[in-house]
Amino acid sequence: MNKLLVTLLLLLAFAKGTTQIIKPVKWTSKVEKVSDTEFNLVMNGTIDEGWHVYSQYTPDGGPLSAEFSFDNAKGNYELIGKPKESPYKKHFNDVFGVDEYYFEKKVTFTQKVKIINAKLTSIKGKIDYQVCKESCINDNKQFTFVIPTSEAEVTTSATVTTKVDTVAVKENTVKQNVPQNKAIASEIAKPKKEEKKGLWMIFFLAFLGGFAALLTPCVFPMIPMTVSFFTKQSKTPAQGKRNAVIYGISIIAIYVVLGLAITAIFGADALNALSTNPWFNVIFFVLLIVFAASFLGAFEIMLPNSWANKVDRQADRGGVIGILFMALALAIVSFSCTGPIVGTLLVESASKGGIAPIVGMLGFSSALALPFMLFAMFPSWLHSLPKSGGWLNTVKVSLGFLELALAFKFLSNADLVLQLHLLEREVFLAIWIAVFGAWALYLFGKISTPHDSPIAHISVGRLSLGVLVLAFTVYMIPGLFGAPLKLISAFPPPQTYSESPNGFFGSSGASQSATLPDGAEAGPHGLTVFKDYAKGFAYAKTVNKPIMIDFTGHACVNCRKMENNVWSDERVLQVLKNDVVLISLYVDEDRDLPKSEQYVSKITGNEIVTVGDKWTEFIITKYKTNTQPYYVLTDLKEQNLNTPVGYTPDANEYLAWLKQGISKFK
């Protein structure tokens, strides 16, 4: 009994001293026969709760997209197109400044192949992917697909399961604390909340767009005319109010049907794909430029007059049908003002995919219809309406400036995907500063457009808006010199996509480069960073400082959050600059190692070919984990000074961790 008790205690002690190489995705594979020579190679992934795998179509500049490779295709088989994917979700990543497409809970990739060599019995394939939650893991999975040689094999070839065992390894560190587990829980719920938040934001912005359309010369004068018609032509006040409500509902129905048509014609997945296609982004850019020119007075965008005449004749029929055609007549007659706004909303909401176009049209039409219903129900309110005048054209021109600014967001999307570097951050901001600066001058009456009326003075409202636009213009100017501009971080290209990633007066200048130690580079916030472990370790010995190893990745979202939000804290920054030697090891660095340094891992069995493979192998073998970000403080004997930590968004907690480790350095 005593021996058994001792054995159990030893096992318990060992269990506490172990951790796991995390494998959040469990893969299976199967082969489906399409014809005698064509087969589908199916890869199914079951994703742990809260983790995300990224689509092969995820735009450049964000998380790592899935990549596929298949061996010995030449003369044996042909790949038919790219792998098909199960539906993915999408949300904007404000850290990288791009949309990201991801799968949660499960994912299926299907590669269709045509067999050329009848003697072929199997195909080997591989997927390289990134999976993220609070930390990110760059992983891969190899598959062997057995090609059936008979009908019996096809029907009996149940799913070929590739078992993925979680590797338990001894840990020389302690598990992270409870506050981080709370952070994990919040991250799990975050994507769904952001998805709902995105639709509410589309509705809100579309509602504002509808309200802006209401204040244009084509719509605003129609309010008293339409309300007067319903109140005077109806036999009773109650009937007039009822007809006005039907009229408003008809307006909403017309625009919602338009949103439904866009979604039905293109489909949610196709809209997602269009939003990342550079050429469609260029088309969207051209459309918005045309809309902006129309609002600024260059020309009018109008539907054929015959359409309005035919609809107007139908409106004379009376009853519910007649009211419906009256609403349609409003949509057609006011198209020169509402068309550009509707077009912009459809382009923007279509880029979000799913039911966003429907939600957008619901928000727009609600704002457009609401005043007609309310003023018909309370006619006395009409006396409080401002009179039509030149201010309506001011609203229209202002919308033109907004359209012009938004157009360059779509051109920027195309430039980012193609990596042309024609519209880098500084150029984009310079254009926006020029556009909003011109808008401010217009509001102050310094410039005018073709349809503006002469003005002796500007109103208080116009002056106030002019001051606001001017303040926004001034706010953007420091962005040319490296300021983050957090208020508009979703619009310009990320800081890394610029002529000077660290700012014109930052750490990227040649004078600072000359003072950097051999093998070091200028990193975030002017930090001196080594990206080679051996060189960084050698330098730490010469200056007798502890080492902080930063296991990171180019496509690691939370790594960027740590750099932007925690490392930027002045107290943390001073410690990183003065008290440690910082070594940043990028586990997704795709540069090939010299042939002499390439090998096959004895731990994972993977080929170590790239620099990223080397650092991935290092973190697994040395620190028994495979997640990023991961921070380790060591002395000059490569011994840990304290417990390594992962994502730590609290600057105070991170600073305490730094000071604790540094205090133990001798």
N, C-alpha and C positions, 0 to 999 in steps of 0.2 A: 504493500500500500504506500509506504514512504517513497519507494522508487517511482511509483506511478505519479505521486504528487509532485515530486521533483521534476519529472519529465514534463508534466503539464505546465508547471511554472516556467520551465525553460522555453517551452513552445510559446507561452504567452509573452515572455520577454522578447523572444525573437519576432513575434508578430508586431509588437510595439516598435521594434527597430527596423521595420520594413516599410517600404512605400511601393507604389505601383507606377510603372510606366503607363501613362493613361492612353487608352485606345477608345475614344468616344464613338467610333464608327465600327460596326460589325458587318462584314461583307459576305455576301453569297453570290453565286453566279450560276447561270444556266444557258443552254443553247436552245433556240426555237427555230424550227424549220419553216422557211417561207416558200421555197420551191426546191427542185432537185439540186440546184447549184447555189441557192441563196439562203443565208441563215442570219438570225439575230443573235448577237452576243450580248446577253443581258447581265448587268451588274447591279445588284440590289444592296443598298446600304441602310442599316438601321442605326439611327443617330440617337445618342443618349439625350435625355431631357435637358433642354437649355442650350445645347451646342448647335452650331450651324456649319454646314458644308457649303462652299461657294461654287456657284455655277461657272461653267466654262465661258460664259458670256459676260461675266463681271468686268466692268470697264477697267482699263489700265489706270494706275494711280491709286487703286484701292486694295482690298484684300486679294490674296492670290487666287486666281481662277483655277478650276480643275483642268488638268492636261492629260491626254491619253496617248499611249504609244503601243504599237503592235509589232511583234518581231517577224522577220523573214517573210514579208508580204510579197516581195518581187517573185513572180513566176508561180506563186502558190495561191494567192487570193488577192482580191481588190477590196478596198474600203469604199463603201457607197455612202458618200456624204460624211458629215460629222455625226458624232453620237447624239441621239435624241435624249432629251431630259424630261423627267416628270416636272409638273408646274413648280416654279420657284416663287418666293416672296421677294419683295423689293422695298428698300427704304434708303433715304439719303443719309450718308455718313458724313457728318459735319467735320470730322477730323481730317479725312482725306479730301473732302470737297467733291465727292462723286457718289453716284448711286451704287449700292451693292446688292447683288442678287444671291439669295441663299436658300438652302433647304433646311427644314427642321423635322425631326422625328424619323423621316425616311426619305430616300432618294433612289431613283432608278435611272441608269444610263443604258441606252441600247444602241449598239453599233451594228449596222447591217453590213454583211460581207458577201462577196460573190466568189465561190471557189473556182479556181482555174486548174489546179493540180488535183485530179481525182483521187490520188493516193494520199492526200493530206489527211492526217488523223487528228491533229490538234493545232490550236492557235494560242500563242502566249501573248498576253496583254498586260498593261500596267496603267494605273491611274495615280497621278501625283495630285495631291489636294491639300487645302488648308481647312482646319476645323477650329472654330473659336467659340469661346464663351467669355469668361473673365480673362482667360489667357488663350493663346493661340498655339496650335500644334501643326507643323508641316509634316505630312505623312504620305505614305504611298502604299499601294496594294497591288500585288502581282496575281494574275489569274491564268489558269490553264483551261481553255475551252476545248472539250472533246467533241470533234465533229462526228455526228452519227453517220454510219455507213449503211444503215438499213432502216426501214420504216419502224421495225420493232424497237430499234435503239431510240428512235425519236420519241415514240410514245412512252417508253419506259425510262427515258433519261430525266428522272426527277431532278430537282434543283441540285446542282453540284455545289455543295457547301464548302467554302474555304474557312476553316476554323481559325479564329483569331483569339489566342489565349492572352490574357493579361499577364505580363511578366512581373513577378514579384521579386524585388531586389532589396538588398540590405541598405538601409538608409543611415547616414551619419548625421542627419539633421532632424529637427523636430517639426511636426506638422504645424501649418499656419493656424492662427488663432480664430476665435469665433467671429469677430467683427468682419473678417474677410468672407466667412460663410454667408453672413447677411448680405454682403455685397453681391455674392454669387446669386442669391435668391432674387435680388432686385434685377440683376442682369437677365434672369430667365424670363421675367415678366415684361422686360423692356420692349422687345420687338413688337409684340402684339399691341401694347399701349401706343407705340410710335405709329403703327399702321393705322389705328383708329384716329390718333391725333392728326395724321396726314390727311385723312378724309375730312375731318372737321375743319382743318386749315384750308383745304380746297373749297369747302362750302363757304367759309367766312370770306376768303378772298374773292370768290365768285359773287357773293352777296355785295361786297364793296364794288365789284365791277358793274353789277346791275344798278346799284345806286348811282355810280358815275355816269352810266348810260342814260339814266333818268334825267340827269342835269345837262344833257346835250341839246342843241337847237332842234334836233329832229323829234325829240320825245317830250321834253318839258312843256312846250305849248299845247300838246295834245291832252294834258291832264284836265284843265278846265273845260275844254271843248267836249271831251268824252263824258265827263261827269255831268255836265249840263245836258247832254243828250239823254242820258239815262234818267235824270230827275224830271225833265220836261216831257219826254215822250212816254213815260210810264203812267198808267192810269192812277196808281197810288204810290205814295212814298215807299211802302214796303216792297212793291214790285220793282221799283227803281233800284232799291238796295240789293234785292235778289239778283237782278240782271247784272249789276256791277260785280257782285261776287262771282257769278258765272263767268263774266268777262275776265276777271283776274285769274280764275282757275284755268280758263282756256289758254291764257298767255303762258301759264306754268306748264300746261300739258304740251303745248307746241314745242317749247324748248327742251323739255324732258324727253320727248319723242326724238328730237334731234340727237340728244346724248345717247339714247338707246340705239339709234341707228348707227352712230359712230362705233359704239362698242360691238354691236352685232356684225357690222361689216368687217371690221378688222380683227375682233376678238381680243381678249385681255392679254394673251401671251404675245400676239403679234404687236400690240401696242407697246408692250415692254421691250420687244426686240427693236421696234422702230426708234424708241427713245435713245438707244445706244448706237444706232447706225449713223455713222458720220455724215452720210450723204443726205439722209432725212433731216438731220439737224441743220445742214446747210439750207435745205428747202424751207424748213421752219424759219431760219434766219431771214431768207429772202421774203417770205410771206409777211413777217413782222415789219420789215423795212417798208414794204408796200403799204401796210396798214398805217404805219407811222407817218409816211408821206401824205397819205389821205387825210389824216387828222390834222396835220400841219398846214393843209390847204393847197397841196399840189394838184389834187384832183378829187373827184367824188367817186366812191364805189357804190354803184346803184344796181339794183335788179331791174330787169326789163319792165317798162311802164305797162305793157300788156298784162303782166302778171297782176299788178295792182288793180287794173281796171276790171279784170275778170273776178277777182276776189271781192272787189267792192260791190259788184252787181249781185253776188251771192249774199252779201251782208244785208241786202234789202229784203231778204226772204222773211226776216223776223224770227222770233222764237229762239230756242237754244242754238239751232244750226246757224241762224243769222248772227248771233253773238259770237259764236266760234269763228265765223269768217271775218267779223270785225277785228277780233284779236289777231287773226292771220294777216289782215290788212295792215294793222299796226306794225307787225314784225317786218312786213315787206317795205312799207313806206319809210320806216325808220332805219332801214338796213345800212344806209350810208354812215350812220353814227354808231349803230349797235353791231354791225357786221365785223369791224375790226376787233371790237372787244370780245365778241363771241368767238371769233377765229382764234384770238390769243388764248382765251380760256380753254378752248378745245385742244389747242396744241399743248398747252401746259399740263392740262389734266390727262390728256392721252399719254403723255410721257410718264405718268405715274402708273398707268395700266389699270386693270380691274374695272370697277364700277365708277372710277373717278370722273369720266366724262358725264355720267348721269348725275352724280352728286354736284358737279360743277354747274351744269345747266339748271338743276333744281335751285341752287343758291342764287344764280343770276336772275332767273325768271321770278323768283320770290320777291326779290328787291324791286324788280320792274313792275310787278303786278300789285304789290301791296298798296302803294299810294292811290291807285285807281279805285281799289275797293274801299279804302278808308275815307277818301274824300267824298265818295258816293254815299257812304253811310252817314257821314257828318259834313254835309255841304257847307256849313258855316265856316269850316276850316279853310275853304278856298280863299277867304279874305286875307288870310295870313300868308298866302303864297307870294314870294317875290315876283315882280313883273319880269317878263322875258326881256332880254337885252343883250348887250355885248358880253356880259359875264358868261353867258352860255358858250360862246366861242372860246373864251378863256379856258373853260373846263375841257373843251374838246382838244385844244392845242396842248394843254397840260397832259392829257392822255397820250397824245402823240409823242411827247418827250419820254414818257414812261415806256411806251411801246418800243421806241428806239433803243433805250437802255436795255430792255429785256431781250431784244433781238441778239445782242452780242453775247448773252449767256449761251444761246444755242450754238453760235459760231465757236464759242470757247469749248463747248462740249465736243464738237467735231475735231477741233485742234488737239484736245487732250487725247482723244481716242487714236488719232493718226500720229500723235507725237511729232507734229510739224514745228512746234515752238514758234509759230507765227504770232500767236496771241498769248504771250506769257503774262504773268500777273501784272507787271508794271504797265504793259501796253493796254491791257484790259482796264485797269484802274484809270489810266490817263484818258481813255475814251469816255468812261463814266464821269470823270471829273469834268470833261468838256461838255458832255450832254447835260448834266445837272447844273453846271455853271451857266450854260446858255438858257436853260429853263428859268434860273433865278433872274437873269438879265431880262427875260421876257416878262416875268411877273412884276419886275420893277419898272416896266414900261420902256426899257432901253432898246428893245428890238420888237418888231411887230411882224405879223403874218398876213397873207393876202386878204383874209376875211375879217380882220380886226377893225373895229370902229375907232375913230379918233377919240382919245380920252384926255380930259383936262387934268385929271388927278386919278390916283389909284385908291381903291377902297381899303378899308382896314383889313378885311378878310384876305384880299389879294396881297397886301403888304405882309401880313402875318405868314401866309404860305410862302412868300418869297424869302422871308428871313429863315424859315424852317429849311427850305431847299438849299439856301446858301450855307447854313450851318452844316447840313449833311455833306455838301461839297467840300467844305473845309475839313470835315472829319475824315474824308477819304484820302486827303493829301499825304498824311504820314505813312499810309500804306505803300506809297512809292518807295519808302525808305526802310521797309521791313516791319511796320506796325501790323499786328495781327488782324485788326478790324473785325472783332468778334460779332458786331451787329450784323454784318453782311457776309459772314464766313461761307454761307452756302452759295454765293454767287461768283466771286472771282476764283481763278485757278488757285490751287494750294501754294503755300510759300515755297515748296520745293520746286514748283514749276515756274521758275522766274529767272531773270538774268543774274540776280544776285540773291541766292536763297537765304543768306544771313543779313540782308539789307545793305544798302550802299555804304553805310557807316559801321557795318557789323564786322564780324570776324573773318570775312572772306577776302579781305584786301591782301595785296601782295606783301605789304609791310609786316602784317602779322604772320603770314605764311613763312616768312624768312626767320621768324623767331621760334617757330614750332620745333620741338625735338625731332630727331630723325625717326621717320616712320609714323609720325602723328599727323592728324588732320584736324581742321577746325570743325567742331561739332555744334550741336544745338546751343544757343545762348552764348556762343563764343567759347565753349568748353574745349579743352585739348583732349582729343580722343585717339586712342590707338585701336585699329581694327585687326591687328595681328597680335595674338596672345604672347608670342615669344618676344617681340619687340617691346610690347608694353611691360612685360615682366622684367626685361633687362633694364628698361628705363627706371622702373620702380626701385630697383636695387641701387642705381646710381644716386637717386634723390632720397632714398631711405623713407619711402612712404608706403602705406598700405595700398592694396589693390582693390578696386571695385570692378568686378566682372558684370557686364550688362549683357545678358543673353537676350537678343532682340531680333526684329525682322523688319524688312522694308514694308511689308504688308500687314504688320501687327498694329491693330487699332489702339489697343490699350497701351502699347509701347509709346505711341505718339501722344496719347493722353497724359501719360506720366511725364514725358518731356515737356509738353505744353503747359500742364497745370501744376505739376509738383516740382519738377526741376527748375521751373521759372521762379519759384518762391525764393526771394532774395537770400534767406537763411540757408536753404538747401543748396542754392547755387554757389554760395561762398565756400561751403564745405566741399562740394564737388570740384571747384576750381583750385582750392588751396591745400586740402588735406588728404586727397586720395589721387591715385593714378587710375584714370578711367579707361577701361578696355571694353569696347562694344563689339560683340561677336554676332554677326547677322546669320541666322540659321537658314535664311532663304537666299543667300548670296549665290548667284547663278554662274559666277566665273569658274571655269575649269581649273582644277589643280594641275600642276605639272605632272606629266605621265609617271614620273618616278615617285610621286607622292600619292598616287591613286592605289586603292586596295579594297579588299572585301572585308567588311566588319565581322569580327568573330562573335560579337554580341547580337546584332540584328540580322546578319547575313546580307545586308544591303551593300551595294557597291558605293564606295566613297570616291566620288568623281569631282564634285564641285567644292568650293570653299564652304558653302552652306552645309553640305554633307559632313564636312570635317567638324564644324562647330556643333552640329546636331549630335554627332557621335561623341564629342567631348562632353556635352551636357548630360548625355545618357550614361556614359561610363563613369564620369567623375562625380556627378551630382544626382544621379538616379532619378531624373525627371526629364520630361520632353516638352515643357510648356514655356511660353514667353508672354510677358516679360518675366525674367528671373534674375535676381540681384544677389551677388555673393561678395562678401568682404573677406579678403584673405591677407595673411602676413607674407613675408618674403620666403617662407618655407612652404607656401601653398596650403597652409592650414586655415580653416575657417575661423574667423574672429568672433562670429556669432551665427545665429540661425539665418540662412538665406531666406529671402522673401520674394513673393510674386507681386502682382498688381496691388499697389497700396495707394489709393487715391487721396488719402488724408496726409497733407504735407507735414503736419505735426508728428504723426505716427512714423512717417518715413524719416524725418529728421532725427527723431529719437533713436530709430534703428541705426542710422549712420553714426551718431555720436557714441552709442553703446559699443559698436564694433571698433571704432577708431580708438576709444579709450583703452582697449585691450592690446593695442599694437605696441610692441616693444622694439 
